[in-house]
Amino acid sequence: MIGVLIAVLFAALVWAICVALGLPSIVGIVAAILVLLAGIPSGGYGLGSRFGSRY
């Protein structure tokens, strides 16, 4: 659960940085979605995997 929260906060930070740099809002939204897709399936960054472990 904490990993999901960190991913959501990091996605919001990425969106805010994109908007602050003057990029279009849609670019920030796409970047935030990519961050969420990268962070949520693993339960946090680098902890576990999307498809489970065979070991």
PDB file of N, CA, C and O in Angstrom:
ATOM      1  N   MET A   1       0.826  -1.200   0.000  1.00  0.00           N
ATOM      2  CA  MET A   1       0.000   0.000   0.000  1.00  0.00           C
ATOM      3  C   MET A   1       0.864   1.255   0.000  1.00  0.00           C
ATOM      4  O   MET A   1       0.542   2.244  -0.659  1.00  0.00           O
ATOM      5  N   ILE A   2       1.962   1.203   0.746  1.00  0.00           N
ATOM      6  CA  ILE A   2       2.851   2.374   0.800  1.00  0.00           C
ATOM      7  C   ILE A   2       3.508   2.593  -0.555  1.00  0.00           C
ATOM      8  O   ILE A   2       3.722   3.733  -0.968  1.00  0.00           O
ATOM      9  N   GLY A   3       3.829   1.497  -1.253  1.00  0.00           N
ATOM     10  CA  GLY A   3       4.421   1.628  -2.583  1.00  0.00           C
ATOM     11  C   GLY A   3       3.483   2.317  -3.561  1.00  0.00           C
ATOM     12  O   GLY A   3       3.921   3.122  -4.383  1.00  0.00           O
ATOM     13  N   VAL A   4       2.193   2.006  -3.476  1.00  0.00           N
ATOM     14  CA  VAL A   4       1.207   2.648  -4.339  1.00  0.00           C
ATOM     15  C   VAL A   4       1.109   4.133  -4.011  1.00  0.00           C
ATOM     16  O   VAL A   4       1.024   4.964  -4.915  1.00  0.00           O
ATOM     17  N   LEU A   5       1.120   4.466  -2.739  1.00  0.00           N
ATOM     18  CA  LEU A   5       1.057   5.866  -2.322  1.00  0.00           C
ATOM     19  C   LEU A   5       2.268   6.641  -2.813  1.00  0.00           C
ATOM     20  O   LEU A   5       2.143   7.776  -3.272  1.00  0.00           O
ATOM     21  N   ILE A   6       3.432   6.030  -2.718  1.00  0.00           N
ATOM     22  CA  ILE A   6       4.656   6.684  -3.202  1.00  0.00           C
ATOM     23  C   ILE A   6       4.573   6.885  -4.712  1.00  0.00           C
ATOM     24  O   ILE A   6       4.973   7.933  -5.218  1.00  0.00           O
ATOM     25  N   ALA A   7       4.058   5.892  -5.436  1.00  0.00           N
ATOM     26  CA  ALA A   7       3.926   6.022  -6.885  1.00  0.00           C
ATOM     27  C   ALA A   7       2.973   7.149  -7.264  1.00  0.00           C
ATOM     28  O   ALA A   7       3.237   7.898  -8.205  1.00  0.00           O
ATOM     29  N   VAL A   8       1.867   7.271  -6.537  1.00  0.00           N
ATOM     30  CA  VAL A   8       0.900   8.336  -6.819  1.00  0.00           C
ATOM     31  C   VAL A   8       1.510   9.711  -6.524  1.00  0.00           C
ATOM     32  O   VAL A   8       1.340  10.646  -7.307  1.00  0.00           O
ATOM     33  N   LEU A   9       2.210   9.833  -5.412  1.00  0.00           N
ATOM     34  CA  LEU A   9       2.850  11.107  -5.076  1.00  0.00           C
ATOM     35  C   LEU A   9       3.930  11.468  -6.086  1.00  0.00           C
ATOM     36  O   LEU A   9       4.065  12.631  -6.466  1.00  0.00           O
ATOM     37  N   PHE A  10       4.694  10.480  -6.518  1.00  0.00           N
ATOM     38  CA  PHE A  10       5.744  10.730  -7.500  1.00  0.00           C
ATOM     39  C   PHE A  10       5.135  11.127  -8.838  1.00  0.00           C
ATOM     40  O   PHE A  10       5.676  11.990  -9.528  1.00  0.00           O
ATOM     41  N   ALA A  11       4.012  10.506  -9.217  1.00  0.00           N
ATOM     42  CA  ALA A  11       3.329  10.875 -10.460  1.00  0.00           C
ATOM     43  C   ALA A  11       2.824  12.317 -10.399  1.00  0.00           C
ATOM     44  O   ALA A  11       2.918  13.051 -11.382  1.00  0.00           O
ATOM     45  N   ALA A  12       2.291  12.720  -9.251  1.00  0.00           N
ATOM     46  CA  ALA A  12       1.837  14.108  -9.093  1.00  0.00           C
ATOM     47  C   ALA A  12       3.014  15.069  -9.183  1.00  0.00           C
ATOM     48  O   ALA A  12       2.890  16.153  -9.754  1.00  0.00           O
ATOM     49  N   LEU A  13       4.149  14.682  -8.627  1.00  0.00           N
ATOM     50  CA  LEU A  13       5.353  15.515  -8.697  1.00  0.00           C
ATOM     51  C   LEU A  13       5.830  15.647 -10.146  1.00  0.00           C
ATOM     52  O   LEU A  13       6.211  16.736 -10.576  1.00  0.00           O
ATOM     53  N   VAL A  14       5.812  14.555 -10.892  1.00  0.00           N
ATOM     54  CA  VAL A  14       6.221  14.593 -12.298  1.00  0.00           C
ATOM     55  C   VAL A  14       5.300  15.506 -13.088  1.00  0.00           C
ATOM     56  O   VAL A  14       5.768  16.290 -13.915  1.00  0.00           O
ATOM     57  N   TRP A  15       4.002  15.417 -12.849  1.00  0.00           N
ATOM     58  CA  TRP A  15       3.049  16.285 -13.544  1.00  0.00           C
ATOM     59  C   TRP A  15       3.316  17.759 -13.215  1.00  0.00           C
ATOM     60  O   TRP A  15       3.305  18.610 -14.104  1.00  0.00           O
ATOM     61  N   ALA A  16       3.554  18.050 -11.939  1.00  0.00           N
ATOM     62  CA  ALA A  16       3.807  19.433 -11.533  1.00  0.00           C
ATOM     63  C   ALA A  16       5.089  19.969 -12.168  1.00  0.00           C
ATOM     64  O   ALA A  16       5.143  21.131 -12.571  1.00  0.00           O
ATOM     65  N   ILE A  17       6.106  19.140 -12.257  1.00  0.00           N
ATOM     66  CA  ILE A  17       7.359  19.574 -12.877  1.00  0.00           C
ATOM     67  C   ILE A  17       7.153  19.842 -14.366  1.00  0.00           C
ATOM     68  O   ILE A  17       7.667  20.827 -14.897  1.00  0.00           O
ATOM     69  N   CYS A  18       6.408  18.978 -15.036  1.00  0.00           N
ATOM     70  CA  CYS A  18       6.148  19.187 -16.462  1.00  0.00           C
ATOM     71  C   CYS A  18       5.387  20.488 -16.699  1.00  0.00           C
ATOM     72  O   CYS A  18       5.706  21.236 -17.623  1.00  0.00           O
ATOM     73  N   VAL A  19       4.399  20.754 -15.881  1.00  0.00           N
ATOM     74  CA  VAL A  19       3.623  21.992 -16.033  1.00  0.00           C
ATOM     75  C   VAL A  19       4.492  23.209 -15.699  1.00  0.00           C
ATOM     76  O   VAL A  19       4.387  24.241 -16.362  1.00  0.00           O
ATOM     77  N   ALA A  20       5.342  23.097 -14.683  1.00  0.00           N
ATOM     78  CA  ALA A  20       6.212  24.209 -14.293  1.00  0.00           C
ATOM     79  C   ALA A  20       7.238  24.514 -15.388  1.00  0.00           C
ATOM     80  O   ALA A  20       7.666  25.659 -15.532  1.00  0.00           O
ATOM     81  N   LEU A  21       7.627  23.514 -16.148  1.00  0.00           N
ATOM     82  CA  LEU A  21       8.582  23.726 -17.238  1.00  0.00           C
ATOM     83  C   LEU A  21       7.926  24.325 -18.475  1.00  0.00           C
ATOM     84  O   LEU A  21       8.604  24.632 -19.455  1.00  0.00           O
ATOM     85  N   GLY A  22       6.612  24.490 -18.428  1.00  0.00           N
ATOM     86  CA  GLY A  22       5.903  25.108 -19.537  1.00  0.00           C
ATOM     87  C   GLY A  22       5.436  24.127 -20.590  1.00  0.00           C
ATOM     88  O   GLY A  22       5.002  24.535 -21.668  1.00  0.00           O
ATOM     89  N   LEU A  23       5.518  22.854 -20.300  1.00  0.00           N
ATOM     90  CA  LEU A  23       5.033  21.847 -21.244  1.00  0.00           C
ATOM     91  C   LEU A  23       3.508  21.834 -21.223  1.00  0.00           C
ATOM     92  O   LEU A  23       2.894  22.236 -20.234  1.00  0.00           O
ATOM     93  N   PRO A  24       2.904  21.377 -22.304  1.00  0.00           N
ATOM     94  CA  PRO A  24       1.436  21.271 -22.299  1.00  0.00           C
ATOM     95  C   PRO A  24       0.957  20.315 -21.207  1.00  0.00           C
ATOM     96  O   PRO A  24       1.666  19.388 -20.815  1.00  0.00           O
ATOM     97  N   SER A  25      -0.231  20.557 -20.739  1.00  0.00           N
ATOM     98  CA  SER A  25      -0.769  19.761 -19.641  1.00  0.00           C
ATOM     99  C   SER A  25      -0.891  18.281 -20.009  1.00  0.00           C
ATOM    100  O   SER A  25      -0.698  17.411 -19.160  1.00  0.00           O
ATOM    101  N   ILE A  26      -1.209  17.999 -21.271  1.00  0.00           N
ATOM    102  CA  ILE A  26      -1.375  16.605 -21.688  1.00  0.00           C
ATOM    103  C   ILE A  26      -0.054  15.851 -21.596  1.00  0.00           C
ATOM    104  O   ILE A  26      -0.048  14.653 -21.314  1.00  0.00           O
ATOM    105  N   VAL A  27       1.059  16.528 -21.829  1.00  0.00           N
ATOM    106  CA  VAL A  27       2.366  15.890 -21.707  1.00  0.00           C
ATOM    107  C   VAL A  27       2.613  15.499 -20.251  1.00  0.00           C
ATOM    108  O   VAL A  27       3.130  14.417 -19.975  1.00  0.00           O
ATOM    109  N   GLY A  28       2.245  16.375 -19.328  1.00  0.00           N
ATOM    110  CA  GLY A  28       2.382  16.054 -17.909  1.00  0.00           C
ATOM    111  C   GLY A  28       1.499  14.888 -17.501  1.00  0.00           C
ATOM    112  O   GLY A  28       1.908  14.043 -16.705  1.00  0.00           O
ATOM    113  N   ILE A  29       0.288  14.841 -18.044  1.00  0.00           N
ATOM    114  CA  ILE A  29      -0.630  13.750 -17.708  1.00  0.00           C
ATOM    115  C   ILE A  29      -0.091  12.422 -18.231  1.00  0.00           C
ATOM    116  O   ILE A  29      -0.137  11.412 -17.529  1.00  0.00           O
ATOM    117  N   VAL A  30       0.417  12.422 -19.460  1.00  0.00           N
ATOM    118  CA  VAL A  30       0.978  11.189 -20.030  1.00  0.00           C
ATOM    119  C   VAL A  30       2.192  10.741 -19.221  1.00  0.00           C
ATOM    120  O   VAL A  30       2.355   9.550 -18.951  1.00  0.00           O
ATOM    121  N   ALA A  31       3.038  11.682 -18.836  1.00  0.00           N
ATOM    122  CA  ALA A  31       4.214  11.334 -18.027  1.00  0.00           C
ATOM    123  C   ALA A  31       3.788  10.760 -16.680  1.00  0.00           C
ATOM    124  O   ALA A  31       4.385   9.795 -16.204  1.00  0.00           O
ATOM    125  N   ALA A  32       2.759  11.344 -16.058  1.00  0.00           N
ATOM    126  CA  ALA A  32       2.278  10.844 -14.778  1.00  0.00           C
ATOM    127  C   ALA A  32       1.698   9.440 -14.919  1.00  0.00           C
ATOM    128  O   ALA A  32       1.901   8.600 -14.043  1.00  0.00           O
ATOM    129  N   ILE A  33       0.988   9.177 -15.998  1.00  0.00           N
ATOM    130  CA  ILE A  33       0.432   7.842 -16.222  1.00  0.00           C
ATOM    131  C   ILE A  33       1.551   6.826 -16.402  1.00  0.00           C
ATOM    132  O   ILE A  33       1.462   5.710 -15.891  1.00  0.00           O
ATOM    133  N   LEU A  34       2.595   7.199 -17.120  1.00  0.00           N
ATOM    134  CA  LEU A  34       3.725   6.286 -17.303  1.00  0.00           C
ATOM    135  C   LEU A  34       4.413   5.988 -15.980  1.00  0.00           C
ATOM    136  O   LEU A  34       4.838   4.858 -15.741  1.00  0.00           O
ATOM    137  N   VAL A  35       4.524   6.992 -15.122  1.00  0.00           N
ATOM    138  CA  VAL A  35       5.121   6.771 -13.804  1.00  0.00           C
ATOM    139  C   VAL A  35       4.246   5.823 -12.985  1.00  0.00           C
ATOM    140  O   VAL A  35       4.763   4.939 -12.300  1.00  0.00           O
ATOM    141  N   LEU A  36       2.931   6.000 -13.051  1.00  0.00           N
ATOM    142  CA  LEU A  36       2.033   5.106 -12.317  1.00  0.00           C
ATOM    143  C   LEU A  36       2.134   3.674 -12.827  1.00  0.00           C
ATOM    144  O   LEU A  36       2.155   2.729 -12.039  1.00  0.00           O
ATOM    145  N   LEU A  37       2.198   3.516 -14.152  1.00  0.00           N
ATOM    146  CA  LEU A  37       2.314   2.170 -14.713  1.00  0.00           C
ATOM    147  C   LEU A  37       3.635   1.517 -14.316  1.00  0.00           C
ATOM    148  O   LEU A  37       3.702   0.298 -14.159  1.00  0.00           O
ATOM    149  N   ALA A  38       4.658   2.302 -14.157  1.00  0.00           N
ATOM    150  CA  ALA A  38       5.962   1.758 -13.766  1.00  0.00           C
ATOM    151  C   ALA A  38       6.007   1.439 -12.278  1.00  0.00           C
ATOM    152  O   ALA A  38       6.671   0.483 -11.876  1.00  0.00           O
ATOM    153  N   GLY A  39       5.320   2.216 -11.461  1.00  0.00           N
ATOM    154  CA  GLY A  39       5.456   2.065 -10.017  1.00  0.00           C
ATOM    155  C   GLY A  39       4.457   1.142  -9.357  1.00  0.00           C
ATOM    156  O   GLY A  39       4.826   0.409  -8.440  1.00  0.00           O
ATOM    157  N   ILE A  40       3.212   1.147  -9.784  1.00  0.00           N
ATOM    158  CA  ILE A  40       2.172   0.403  -9.075  1.00  0.00           C
ATOM    159  C   ILE A  40       2.286  -1.114  -9.232  1.00  0.00           C
ATOM    160  O   ILE A  40       2.162  -1.818  -8.229  1.00  0.00           O
ATOM    161  N   PRO A  41       2.517  -1.665 -10.446  1.00  0.00           N
ATOM    162  CA  PRO A  41       2.529  -3.128 -10.549  1.00  0.00           C
ATOM    163  C   PRO A  41       3.596  -3.794  -9.695  1.00  0.00           C
ATOM    164  O   PRO A  41       3.410  -4.929  -9.256  1.00  0.00           O
ATOM    165  N   SER A  42       4.696  -3.120  -9.453  1.00  0.00           N
ATOM    166  CA  SER A  42       5.757  -3.720  -8.653  1.00  0.00           C
ATOM    167  C   SER A  42       5.541  -3.486  -7.167  1.00  0.00           C
ATOM    168  O   SER A  42       6.315  -3.981  -6.348  1.00  0.00           O
ATOM    169  N   GLY A  43       4.509  -2.744  -6.806  1.00  0.00           N
ATOM    170  CA  GLY A  43       4.263  -2.454  -5.400  1.00  0.00           C
ATOM    171  C   GLY A  43       5.256  -1.462  -4.843  1.00  0.00           C
ATOM    172  O   GLY A  43       5.413  -1.354  -3.627  1.00  0.00           O
ATOM    173  N   GLY A  44       5.913  -0.751  -5.699  1.00  0.00           N
ATOM    174  CA  GLY A  44       6.967   0.171  -5.300  1.00  0.00           C
ATOM    175  C   GLY A  44       8.118  -0.028  -6.263  1.00  0.00           C
ATOM    176  O   GLY A  44       8.121  -0.986  -7.036  1.00  0.00           O
ATOM    177  N   TYR A  45       9.059   0.830  -6.230  1.00  0.00           N
ATOM    178  CA  TYR A  45      10.103   0.812  -7.238  1.00  0.00           C
ATOM    179  C   TYR A  45      11.120  -0.278  -6.962  1.00  0.00           C
ATOM    180  O   TYR A  45      11.904  -0.188  -6.017  1.00  0.00           O
ATOM    181  N   GLY A  46      11.099  -1.314  -7.799  1.00  0.00           N
ATOM    182  CA  GLY A  46      12.072  -2.382  -7.713  1.00  0.00           C
ATOM    183  C   GLY A  46      11.767  -3.445  -6.670  1.00  0.00           C
ATOM    184  O   GLY A  46      12.619  -4.296  -6.416  1.00  0.00           O
ATOM    185  N   LEU A  47      10.603  -3.434  -6.063  1.00  0.00           N
ATOM    186  CA  LEU A  47      10.264  -4.419  -5.040  1.00  0.00           C
ATOM    187  C   LEU A  47       9.230  -5.376  -5.597  1.00  0.00           C
ATOM    188  O   LEU A  47       8.046  -5.044  -5.659  1.00  0.00           O
ATOM    189  N   GLY A  48       9.662  -6.556  -6.001  1.00  0.00           N
ATOM    190  CA  GLY A  48       8.738  -7.508  -6.591  1.00  0.00           C
ATOM    191  C   GLY A  48       8.702  -7.341  -8.086  1.00  0.00           C
ATOM    192  O   GLY A  48       9.489  -6.586  -8.658  1.00  0.00           O
ATOM    193  N   SER A  49       7.779  -8.053  -8.726  1.00  0.00           N
ATOM    194  CA  SER A  49       7.643  -7.930 -10.165  1.00  0.00           C
ATOM    195  C   SER A  49       6.173  -8.008 -10.555  1.00  0.00           C
ATOM    196  O   SER A  49       5.320  -8.405  -9.760  1.00  0.00           O
ATOM    197  N   ARG A  50       5.904  -7.629 -11.765  1.00  0.00           N
ATOM    198  CA  ARG A  50       4.530  -7.588 -12.247  1.00  0.00           C
ATOM    199  C   ARG A  50       3.944  -9.001 -12.359  1.00  0.00           C
ATOM    200  O   ARG A  50       2.750  -9.185 -12.123  1.00  0.00           O
ATOM    201  N   PHE A  51       4.759  -9.999 -12.715  1.00  0.00           N
ATOM    202  CA  PHE A  51       4.254 -11.333 -12.995  1.00  0.00           C
ATOM    203  C   PHE A  51       4.566 -12.337 -11.896  1.00  0.00           C
ATOM    204  O   PHE A  51       4.329 -13.533 -12.067  1.00  0.00           O
ATOM    205  N   GLY A  52       5.081 -11.877 -10.797  1.00  0.00           N
ATOM    206  CA  GLY A  52       5.411 -12.790  -9.706  1.00  0.00           C
ATOM    207  C   GLY A  52       6.812 -13.365  -9.882  1.00  0.00           C
ATOM    208  O   GLY A  52       7.512 -13.076 -10.853  1.00  0.00           O
ATOM    209  N   SER A  53       7.186 -14.172  -8.932  1.00  0.00           N
ATOM    210  CA  SER A  53       8.535 -14.726  -8.960  1.00  0.00           C
ATOM    211  C   SER A  53       8.456 -16.243  -9.040  1.00  0.00           C
ATOM    212  O   SER A  53       7.550 -16.852  -8.472  1.00  0.00           O
ATOM    213  N   ARG A  54       9.396 -16.847  -9.738  1.00  0.00           N
ATOM    214  CA  ARG A  54       9.444 -18.294  -9.859  1.00  0.00           C
ATOM    215  C   ARG A  54      10.391 -18.907  -8.826  1.00  0.00           C
ATOM    216  O   ARG A  54      10.559 -20.126  -8.793  1.00  0.00           O
ATOM    217  N   TYR A  55      10.997 -18.097  -8.002  1.00  0.00           N
ATOM    218  CA  TYR A  55      11.995 -18.617  -7.045  1.00  0.00           C
ATOM    219  C   TYR A  55      11.428 -18.672  -5.654  1.00  0.00           C
ATOM    220  O   TYR A  55      12.119 -19.081  -4.721  1.00  0.00           O
TER     221      TYR A  55
END
